Amino acid sequence: MNSLWQAPHNCPLQKVEADWIDYNGHLNMAFYHVMFDRAVDHVYDQLDIGAAYVAEQQGSCFTMEVHVNYVNELVLGDPVAITFQLLDHDSKRLHYYQEMVHAETGELAATSEQLGMHVDMVKRGSAPFPEPQLQAISELMELHKSLPRPERVGRQMGIRRTST
């Protein structure tokens, strides 16, 4: 087991950059995705399925689905902490959840639930993870399986009607 893992896993701190601020004066919604993606890249590197893996073993993970909840604004220079929780996996897929918080106030800014698929980059199709990577994923799952299921996982989008 990678001794660096936590439950949930803490990804490197990030800061809201000037180019990411929109005309509303806050972090544009697209850059929440960028920050979540950077955190995923960190986790993938730890699992040996990151950039070096793509170059050396011609495998990668493609995102199949993402659900983001925007909870609170972030502004220029805000420090951001992101956690990663592996919810489930099989031989080809990863289901995970991330929380983004303001690193100083602890206020929840956004959440992201994602489904990723392992891909053979030569065939450009889904393929099982190689055994060493699957073992690392299974070890992370063992650590994360006792965590409570986050409230925002599996939410359905729609307009809720209430009678008045």
Steps between C-alpha positions, in 0.01 A plus 500: 500500500624846411576656838399841361129406480245651735129439531384709323819590314624860525623637168757783469371848580412730210420872465237674289685667212427841345421359154227286654288790631192577293290814455312416822823547694531138609649170383341409167321165506737347242799549730343304783537210255864593436574494872320169550687358198836607641414319822404187304832520314676493839306189608556331163874562533492338846317198352751481212230574241602862437709674234803268530272196467348640180844555348653170612212251490260656247207488740297785642175588677228692320222679683159357414272710719532791744250656739612826662315684773596865544440587864691821580696760305876512480685820408845601383779360714281275714693194617322178408524153653354200318442153640456182297290201606489180296141375516524190281700335224508197278759370254448797263318779686546740791215675681618780726396811686686822573434791733647845446525726804643842571827398666485776764131511593415134438187611313381249238532655153409212267477124462571277203388143441668326208511174312822419316581220254840340441592513130758320287647797312614283207158344439319814627252285687423397856732244654566352844759667718832314512536291818742732687272801447187300587672388821578863594139599428373208711723605789366855483145361490573295811601818681203703374223238531437584865440869424137611506335543161494876431154658505546656156586171321242378249291815497254540218468830321158658451262765621322395814141616507337576831135562552415847627 
